[in-house]
């Protein structure tokens, strides 16, 4: 059955002059088989990841498998399949997503105190509702706003908060302001929550407030959350000066997070700093992160750094290497991705499969 699916899903020409043991099309088939095999994993997180990859890879022939996954025993997998189908141009999973969002946990009389088990079930049910809301917002974009505003009146606080977050992600200034204002609160917990939400919102308008927060923040967890928020912001040049300072921090975590957040900023001082980190440090985690940042600003890839990172003991470093290799020319990328396809870590293996499929589908 898998062999038939592979034949139907991927028919690609070999890469002329490819010197590797596997051609471009053969690597593509191996990558697809890797993803399809993981659709049957006992781990629901792995099934959901594999479903997401089928959507991101962009091959519409995968739609049949994804429709079958709308009936998966795990709701998170169903949501992942629905979103993947949407990316392939099919609305077949929208009913599934809306059904999960509207599956509101029952509330008993105010005088009744829920048992701990009931409370855990409510938390779990709202977590999957939140996941479905995020998928819905990603699928529908601005057209999701009406439902998200309705969900701001939900019976449960976490759902109201998630609706506000997704509206902020869509660019609604009034919602974004709630989280940027939280960065200036006297309470450390509130500042942390504000920065943590902004790390999921990834809005450029938050860059200024985040840079201001970092200039005087003492809490380690708040600083890390703020740096994560800046890392994912599309535009953050106004935070460059503060990030350059933190890239010299004595704390290795802060230093690493700051170097990662500098990625993509087109500024001579930033380029100089990232170049120095990429060539002078012995820490492969810092080197590959700096390399990624340089490439986001238009620099050429460094094969040696990518090879070193792909052979690192840490799966997280190997995963970062795959994300960097994804931007390499096909001739350079495919041999390295072939190595990733044989990695022992599932995340690295599937990340390698995704990037291989993307390269294999290039014309």
GIWO-V339659 format. One record per residue. N is the residue number from 1. RES is the residue in one letter. PHI is phi in whole degrees, 0 to 359 (999 if undefined). Layout:
# GIWO-V339659
N_RES_PHI ; N_RES_PHI
This chain:
# GIWO-V339659
1_X_999 ; 2_X_298 ; 3_X_300 ; 4_X_294 ; 5_X_296 ; 6_X_297 ; 7_X_296 ; 8_X_283 ; 9_X_273 ; 10_X_219 ; 11_X_234 ; 12_X_234 ; 13_X_284 ; 14_X_291 ; 15_X_281 ; 16_X_302 ; 17_X_78 ; 18_X_295 ; 19_X_263 ; 20_X_276 ; 21_X_294 ; 22_X_245 ; 23_X_285 ; 24_X_302 ; 25_X_292 ; 26_X_293 ; 27_X_295 ; 28_X_298 ; 29_X_294 ; 30_X_297 ; 31_X_296 ; 32_X_295 ; 33_X_299 ; 34_X_300 ; 35_X_293 ; 36_X_299 ; 37_X_299 ; 38_X_281 ; 39_X_294 ; 40_X_259 ; 41_X_300 ; 42_X_286 ; 43_X_273 ; 44_X_296 ; 45_X_297 ; 46_X_291 ; 47_X_299 ; 48_X_295 ; 49_X_296 ; 50_X_297 ; 51_X_297 ; 52_X_299 ; 53_X_295 ; 54_X_300 ; 55_X_288 ; 56_X_291 ; 57_X_294 ; 58_X_86 ; 59_X_265 ; 60_X_295 ; 61_X_293 ; 62_X_279 ; 63_X_302 ; 64_X_298 ; 65_X_297 ; 66_X_292 ; 67_X_298 ; 68_X_298 ; 69_X_284 ; 70_X_295 ; 71_X_257 ; 72_X_302 ; 73_X_292 ; 74_X_254 ; 75_X_292 ; 76_X_296 ; 77_X_293 ; 78_X_300 ; 79_X_296 ; 80_X_299 ; 81_X_294 ; 82_X_297 ; 83_X_292 ; 84_X_297 ; 85_X_299 ; 86_X_299 ; 87_X_295 ; 88_X_270 ; 89_X_93 ; 90_X_248 ; 91_X_272 ; 92_X_301 ; 93_X_265 ; 94_X_297 ; 95_X_299 ; 96_X_297 ; 97_X_297 ; 98_X_295 ; 99_X_297 ; 100_X_289 ; 101_X_300 ; 102_X_275 ; 103_X_276 ; 104_X_280 ; 105_X_301 ; 106_X_292 ; 107_X_243 ; 108_X_278 ; 109_X_303 ; 110_X_303 ; 111_X_286 ; 112_X_269 ; 113_X_264 ; 114_X_292 ; 115_X_287 ; 116_X_304 ; 117_X_295 ; 118_X_297 ; 119_X_299 ; 120_X_296 ; 121_X_295 ; 122_X_295 ; 123_X_300 ; 124_X_298 ; 125_X_295 ; 126_X_287 ; 127_X_296 ; 128_X_288 ; 129_X_298 ; 130_X_298 ; 131_X_299 ; 132_X_292 ; 133_X_298 ; 134_X_296 ; 135_X_297 ; 136_X_300 ; 137_X_296 ; 138_X_292 ; 139_X_282 ; 140_X_265 ; 141_X_63 ; 142_X_301 ; 143_X_292 ; 144_X_277 ; 145_X_300 ; 146_X_301 ; 147_X_294 ; 148_X_296 ; 149_X_294 ; 150_X_296 ; 151_X_288 ; 152_X_291 ; 153_X_252 ; 154_X_298 ; 155_X_294 ; 156_X_246 ; 157_X_305 ; 158_X_302 ; 159_X_287 ; 160_X_299 ; 161_X_295 ; 162_X_294 ; 163_X_296 ; 164_X_296 ; 165_X_298 ; 166_X_293 ; 167_X_294 ; 168_X_296 ; 169_X_298 ; 170_X_282 ; 171_X_101 ; 172_X_282 ; 173_X_299 ; 174_X_295 ; 175_X_283 ; 176_X_299 ; 177_X_299 ; 178_X_301 ; 179_X_276 ; 180_X_291 ; 181_X_293 ; 182_X_295 ; 183_X_294 ; 184_X_261 ; 185_X_289 ; 186_X_290 ; 187_X_279 ; 188_X_301 ; 189_X_299 ; 190_X_290 ; 191_X_299 ; 192_X_296 ; 193_X_297 ; 194_X_298 ; 195_X_293 ; 196_X_296 ; 197_X_294 ; 198_X_296 ; 199_X_289 ; 200_X_257 ; 201_X_282 ; 202_X_58 ; 203_X_251 ; 204_X_299 ; 205_X_295 ; 206_X_274 ; 207_X_300 ; 208_X_299 ; 209_X_301 ; 210_X_292 ; 211_X_296 ; 212_X_297 ; 213_X_299 ; 214_X_296 ; 215_X_297 ; 216_X_233 ; 217_X_286 ; 218_X_254 ; 219_X_290 ; 220_X_297 ; 221_X_292 ; 222_X_291 ; 223_X_297 ; 224_X_296 ; 225_X_297 ; 226_X_294 ; 227_X_293 ; 228_X_297 ; 229_X_294 ; 230_X_288 ; 231_X_302 ; 232_X_269 ; 233_X_289 ; 234_X_298 ; 235_X_235 ; 236_X_208 ; 237_X_300 ; 238_X_292 ; 239_X_263 ; 240_X_302 ; 241_X_300 ; 242_X_291 ; 243_X_294 ; 244_X_296 ; 245_X_297 ; 246_X_289 ; 247_X_290 ; 248_X_253 ; 249_X_298 ; 250_X_286 ; 251_X_283 ; 252_X_297 ; 253_X_291 ; 254_X_298 ; 255_X_300 ; 256_X_298 ; 257_X_297 ; 258_X_292 ; 259_X_299 ; 260_X_297 ; 261_X_289 ; 262_X_290 ; 263_X_304 ; 264_X_91 ; 265_X_281 ; 266_X_271 ; 267_X_210 ; 268_X_304 ; 269_X_292 ; 270_X_293 ; 271_X_299 ; 272_X_297 ; 273_X_294 ; 274_X_295 ; 275_X_297 ; 276_X_295 ; 277_X_296 ; 278_X_293 ; 279_X_252 ; 280_X_253 ; 281_X_276 ; 282_X_265 ; 283_X_283 ; 284_X_295 ; 285_X_298 ; 286_X_292 ; 287_X_296 ; 288_X_290 ; 289_X_291 ; 290_X_295 ; 291_X_299 ; 292_X_297 ; 293_X_297 ; 294_X_296 ; 295_X_293 ; 296_X_296 ; 297_X_265 ; 298_X_105 ; 299_X_284 ; 300_X_285 ; 301_X_289 ; 302_X_244 ; 303_X_296 ; 304_X_297 ; 305_X_297 ; 306_X_297 ; 307_X_298 ; 308_X_299 ; 309_X_292 ; 310_X_288 ; 311_X_254 ; 312_X_292 ; 313_X_290 ; 314_X_279 ; 315_X_295 ; 316_X_296 ; 317_X_291 ; 318_X_296 ; 319_X_295 ; 320_X_297 ; 321_X_299 ; 322_X_298 ; 323_X_294 ; 324_X_285 ; 325_X_299 ; 326_X_303 ; 327_X_266 ; 328_X_285 ; 329_X_301 ; 330_X_304 ; 331_X_299 ; 332_X_276 ; 333_X_285 ; 334_X_300 ; 335_X_299 ; 336_X_287 ; 337_X_292 ; 338_X_299 ; 339_X_294 ; 340_X_297 ; 341_X_296 ; 342_X_259 ; 343_X_295 ; 344_X_281 ; 345_X_273 ; 346_X_299 ; 347_X_298 ; 348_X_295 ; 349_X_301 ; 350_X_287 ; 351_X_297 ; 352_X_297 ; 353_X_297 ; 354_X_300 ; 355_X_292 ; 356_X_296 ; 357_X_297 ; 358_X_295 ; 359_X_293 ; 360_X_295 ; 361_X_270 ; 362_X_293 ; 363_X_267
